[in-house]
Amino acid sequence: MTEKKSPSRSAAPDAVPAPRVSVIGSGYLGATHASAMAELGFEVVAADPDTAKIAAFSEGRIPFYEPGLEALVAKHLASGRLRFTTDTAEAVAASDIHFVCVGTPQQLASHAANLDYVEAAMAEVARSLTHDGLIVGKSTVPVGTAERMRELVTALAPDGVAVELIWNPEFLREGKAVHDTLTPDRIVLGGASPRAEALMRALYAQPLSTGTPIVTTDLATAELVKVSANAFLATKISFINAISEICTIAGADVRTIADALGHDARIGRRFLDAGLGFGGGCLPKDIRALMHRAGELGAGRVVGLLQQVDEINMGQRQRVIDLTREALGGSVLNQRIGVLGAAFKPDTDDVRDSPALNVAAALHLRGAQVAVYDPAAGETSRRTFPTLAFAPDVETAVRGADAVLLLTEWPELVAVDPAALGSQVRHRIIVDGRNVLDGDRWRAAGWRVIGLGIAEPEPAHASPRTAPLFVVA
């Protein structure tokens, strides 16, 4: 519940000194959390076994793309409040609160979450304790994990050292992670004693002072808050994508439907855009992990719902492939296709489960000559799909193209001049799968525009194969 506690929890605890912080794991979550804690005024040590990553951070270099993070790391390396190490024991010994921010990827050949990294990190922190400590789980885990981790750290902590484990799930958006950490829209604490809650309130004093609500609850509820939030967002996206299919058949406009729905305060407009669907390292694996855990617990309706959400989302990728093939006369074999965008969303270089790269790779496997450009994710894409060709800029990617696909809605890609781009391609054809382009503007420049859930005006001349086409997904 929010800001409502029993009398025993509302009693004012003794004042506590400013806690020192360790952060275990230096990926998107851990590195951002460590830097933000330093920005809030705390001494922070971030630990990760990856020596190359730690060397980069220690020199102020960020091994992935996250807007605002490089400046924050540089600022607090200089201030002395932030440092990086490969020695977890060193980080733990220097700290009072220990945040576990490691990944929970999907298991091989299963929808279940792989908890090996969480368990290993928790065990190492517990064994490394030199004084009383608070361990705070931030990783996204299946319900029931925190209780098991609490038993684990209690058993492994040295004799005479008191340890408490609570859960404080993260709600970060890649591309906006720094902002979301410094100005969260809510803070959830699961399983905290009055002493632990006092420490966490001291840690989050700045956002709390500006009105950020704090929700105190039990461990299981805290675990379920994060995965439920992701499942709801995924459901909202898949719902509007399902409606877009009806719109395509009926000749309706899904954008107008979304706008009208968004005026309903019960629904809202955000995450109600039809398109290629969601991807990344969180939503897909989190809804699948929740589906798996719900099945273990016998919650069959959750399994059925999320199965449909996942299937609709994956089906959007095939819809874009089909639209591209149809626009090119029924086959992409030997067709030149320029792909704009590779990251799963703008403002990140993350290509994990990226719909954009999935479509690009599928077209390549069907015999298309594919060239990909992304403003930030070129290198990560190349490591993931080394057989694809990657271009250094938009013009190179689309030169001589029979079709162009906009697969990630980077602002600079959405703002491309259609007339200038038209001079580079062989055929001007557009399927606006992200529904972000100004169709009238592109058509005025001689492009054929095809959208997902958007009626396409019949061209006044030429056959579909020879008419200008640009595919935006």
Sequence and secondary structure as in RCSB ss.txt:
>XXXX:A:sequence
MTEKKSPSRSAAPDAVPAPRVSVIGSGYLGATHASAMAELGFEVVAADPDTAKIAAFSEGRIPFYEPGLEALVAK
HLASGRLRFTTDTAEAVAASDIHFVCVGTPQQLASHAANLDYVEAAMAEVARSLTHDGLIVGKSTVPVGTAERMR
ELVTALAPDGVAVELIWNPEFLREGKAVHDTLTPDRIVLGGASPRAEALMRALYAQPLSTGTPIVTTDLATAELV
KVSANAFLATKISFINAISEICTIAGADVRTIADALGHDARIGRRFLDAGLGFGGGCLPKDIRALMHRAGELGAG
RVVGLLQQVDEINMGQRQRVIDLTREALGGSVLNQRIGVLGAAFKPDTDDVRDSPALNVAAALHLRGAQVAVYDP
AAGETSRRTFPTLAFAPDVETAVRGADAVLLLTEWPELVAVDPAALGSQVRHRIIVDGRNVLDGDRWRAAGWRVI
GLGIAEPEPAHASPRTAPLFVVA
>XXXX:A:secstr
 BS   HHHHS         EEEE  SHHHHHHHHHHHHTT  EEEE S HHHHHHHHTT  SS  TTHHHHHHH
HHHHTSEEEES HHHHHHT SEEEE     B TTSSSB  HHHHHHHHHHHHH SS EEEEE S   TTHHHHHH
HHHHHHS TT  EEEEE      TTSHHHHHHS S EEEES  HHHHHHHHHHTHHHHHTT  EEEE HHHHHHH
HHHHHHHHHHHHHHHHHHHHHHHHHT  HHHHHHHHHTSTTT STT   SS   SSSHHHHHHHHHHHHHHHT H
HHHHHHHHHHHHHHHHHHHHHHHHHHHTTS  TT EEEEE  SSSTT    TT HHHHHHHHHHHTT EEEEE S
S HHHHHHH TTSEE SSHHHHHTT SEEEE S  HHHHT  HHHHHTT SS EEEESS  S HHHHHHTT EEE
ETTB     SSS TTTS BEEE 
